[in-house]
Amino acid sequence: MRGRLKQPTGRYGGKTAEERQAERRHRFLTAALQLFGGSPGYRCTTVAALSEAAGLSTRQFYEEFRTLEDVLAALHLQVNDDAEAAALAALAECVDLPLEEGATAVFRAYAANLATDPCRIRISFVEVIGISPRLEQQRLERRSGWIELICAQAAAWAERGEAAHRDYRLAATGFIGSVNGLLHDWQAGYVDATLDEVVEELVRQLLGILRPVGWRSGPQT
């Protein structure tokens, strides 16, 4: 059960109850992105402050969510879903491109989506850490999804003779940590580089994983 209070029914202002509920939820999540991902951060945000930022009441908050943690969980999923959609869309457009070109396009789309707002990077990589076992499980499950995506694409590149045939799960896990760390440090100002330079470095790291020393292009026996 998402909220505690009974939802209104019928039309009001030309909108159905479901439309009004979706609009309120959107406003809470939009405000939470700025408060949780910026200042003051999730741990210092109150229900009252979030409701004020959203232009809604605390009563309306409890019609949509039980706790602020529920908001953070929903926001974390939304940010990840958006980034995944951007990466998959780029992958679909460059499926026939050579590995390096395709990987560059996918990482550029992924990084550009997160970098549209620094708050998105903090929500993805910082604010959800150490909150609760529930959010830690959610974070690891989403991380696992990214690992599966990398492994699947690595296998596809290997079948095309562009990468080595091997189990990429361990390497993909380490690479995801590198992606998260580099994008976070870049957003925080600890990395003096453009976003394109960050993407180029990530692609170089990925190529090093996919094409280890001694690897030869073409069908492998």
Secondary structure, 3 states (H helix, E strand, C coil): CCCCCCCCCCCECCECHHHHHHHHHHHHHHHHHHHHHCCCCHHHCCHHHHHHHHCCCHHHHHHHCCCHHHHHHHHHHHHHHHHHHHHHHHHHHCCCCCHHHHHHHHHHHHHHHHHCCHHHHHHHHHHCCCCCHHHHHHHHHHHHHHHHHHHHHHHHHHHCCCCCCCCCHHHHHHHHHHHHHHHHHHHHCCCCCCHHHHHHHHHHHHHHHHCCCCCCCCCCC
